[in-house]
Amino acid sequence: MSSTTTVFEKYGMVATLGFFSDQGIQRFMANLIMANLGYIHLGQSLDTFSGGELKKGKNGKNIGRSK
């Protein structure tokens, strides 16, 4: 396992947001954080999400589109 993978598995999105230089990825992650999903770990399997978390994720995806 690489050290990058270890960092992503150990820390949630809030801690790893600055790691990415791509603006699209940063914006997407920021939207999920605004949807109160900042505790989600990168690489976390979707089958571990509750129904409420999946709904928040869908809402977070659409936060930036409502302009």
Contacts in CASP RR format, 6 or more apart in sequence:
PFRMAT RR
TARGET T0000
AUTHOR 0000-0000-0000
METHOD contacts of the structure
MODEL  1
MSSTTTVFEKYGMVATLGFFSDQGIQRFMANLIMANLGYIHLGQSLDTFS
GGELKKGKNGKNIGRSK
7 16 0 8 1.000
7 19 0 8 1.000
8 16 0 8 1.000
8 41 0 8 1.000
8 42 0 8 1.000
8 43 0 8 1.000
9 41 0 8 1.000
9 42 0 8 1.000
9 43 0 8 1.000
10 41 0 8 1.000
11 41 0 8 1.000
12 38 0 8 1.000
12 39 0 8 1.000
12 40 0 8 1.000
12 41 0 8 1.000
12 42 0 8 1.000
13 29 0 8 1.000
13 32 0 8 1.000
13 33 0 8 1.000
13 37 0 8 1.000
13 38 0 8 1.000
13 39 0 8 1.000
13 40 0 8 1.000
13 41 0 8 1.000
13 42 0 8 1.000
14 33 0 8 1.000
14 38 0 8 1.000
14 39 0 8 1.000
16 29 0 8 1.000
16 42 0 8 1.000
17 26 0 8 1.000
17 29 0 8 1.000
17 30 0 8 1.000
17 33 0 8 1.000
18 26 0 8 1.000
20 26 0 8 1.000
20 29 0 8 1.000
27 64 0 8 1.000
28 61 0 8 1.000
31 60 0 8 1.000
31 61 0 8 1.000
31 63 0 8 1.000
31 64 0 8 1.000
32 38 0 8 1.000
32 40 0 8 1.000
32 57 0 8 1.000
32 60 0 8 1.000
32 61 0 8 1.000
34 60 0 8 1.000
34 63 0 8 1.000
35 56 0 8 1.000
35 57 0 8 1.000
35 59 0 8 1.000
35 60 0 8 1.000
35 63 0 8 1.000
36 56 0 8 1.000
37 53 0 8 1.000
37 56 0 8 1.000
37 57 0 8 1.000
37 60 0 8 1.000
40 49 0 8 1.000
40 53 0 8 1.000
46 54 0 8 1.000
END
